[in-house]
Amino acid sequence: MTGNRRLDAGGPELVLVYGTLMAGECNHHWLAGAPLLERMALAGLVLHDLGPYPMAVRAAEMSTGPADAELEAELYGLSWSLLLELDRLEDHPRKYQREAWPLADGRKAWIYLGRAHQVRGRPRIASGRWRQRG
């Protein structure tokens, strides 16, 4: 599921971030005032280094095999208007696709994902951790 529908009309929009939007990273200021709800690891994604930022892709889309490790992510609760601001930052839907990702507890959270053709030839971050890419 992608798109412009709210996941939970009664509460904040849940958003998973895994790169420059994480606490301490260069774009974290975009989440000013949004509460960090949880740190978690996500299975089924492959992280790639695109230089100044990462791009996660579903492992199932990759012809090079499964994910190396679980993806390190942070879960935030955002207003709908802030989510739309992030859409602009992430150039959704042209560069990243905002998709609903199932969480272990049954909820869903938005995550910005790329496509396999966008990361072809780019190095994988085997640890699944943007901060440990070096």
N, C-alpha and C positions, 0 to 999 in steps of 0.2 A: 504494500500500500504506500503510495506516495501522494503528495499533493497538499491541498490547502484546507483539509478538514482538521478539525481539532480532535485530539485523541480522547480528551476528557473535558467535556463542556463545563463540568463542575469544579475544576481545579486548575492548577498551573499546568502548562505544557512541560512535559518531561523531555529533556534533551541530553543526549550522550555526547560528550566531547572527548577527543583522543589526541589532539595535537596542540596547535598554537592557541586554542581557547582554554586549555587547562590552566589551573592555578599556577602562577609564576611564569607563564609563557607570554609572548609579546602581544597576543590578541585577547588576553583574559579580561582586559578592561571593558570589552563589549558585554561582559556578563555582570557588570557592576550592579550590586544590589540583589542579584539572583542567588538564592541559597544553594550551596553545595549539599546535596542530599546524601550522596554515597559515592565511594570509590568502588569500582568493580572490574572484573575481567570478563571479556566477551569472547566466546568461541565462534569459529566459523568465518573469521575475517583475516585478511592478509594485509599487513601494513607496508606501505612503500614510501621511500624518501624521494620527494620531488624537489629537494633543495631547501627552500625556505619554509616549506610546510609538508605535512604528510598527506597521504590519501589511502584510505582503507577501501578494500574491495572484497566482496563476498568470495570466500575460498572456492566455492562451487563454480565461479566464473573463470577461475584461473586454470590454465592447462598445465601448470608447473607443479601441481600437487596441492596437498592440504596446507592449512595454516601452520606456521612453525610453532607459534605459541599463542596464548590468549591475548587479546588486545586490551591494554590498560586503558580504562576510560573513567570519566567522572560524570555523575548524573546531577543535573541542575533542574530546578523548577523555575520556569520563565513565564512571563506574560505573553499573550498571543502577539502583541505588538513587538516585543523584543524578539520573538521567534521570526517574525517577518523581517526585522533588521538583520538577523543572522542569515536569512535567505539571500539578502543582498550581498553581505560579506562573502558568503560561500558561492555566490553566483549560481544559485539554484533557479532553474533546473538545468542550466547550460553546462556548468563544470561539475558540480556535485548534485546528486539526487537526494532529497530529504525523504527518508523512508522510516516507516514504523518498525521498530525492532522489539521483539518479545523479550521481556525480562523474566528472570527465574521465578518471580512471585506472581506472574500472570499479567502484570501491567505491560504497557507498551511505551516506548520512548522514541522520540525522533533521533535519527542519526544521519549525518551527511556522508554518503558513500560515493565512490567513483566507480568507473567501469574498467574492465580488464584492458581494453585498448588504450586507455589513458595512462596506464602504468607500464606498458610494454617497454622493456629495456631499462626501467628504473630499478634501483636496488631495493630489495626487500629488507625490512627491518625485522630480523628473525626473532628478536626478543618480544615484539609486539608493544614495545614501549618507545614512544617518540623521544622521551628524555634520554634514553640510553642508545640512541641511534649511532653515536660515534664509535 
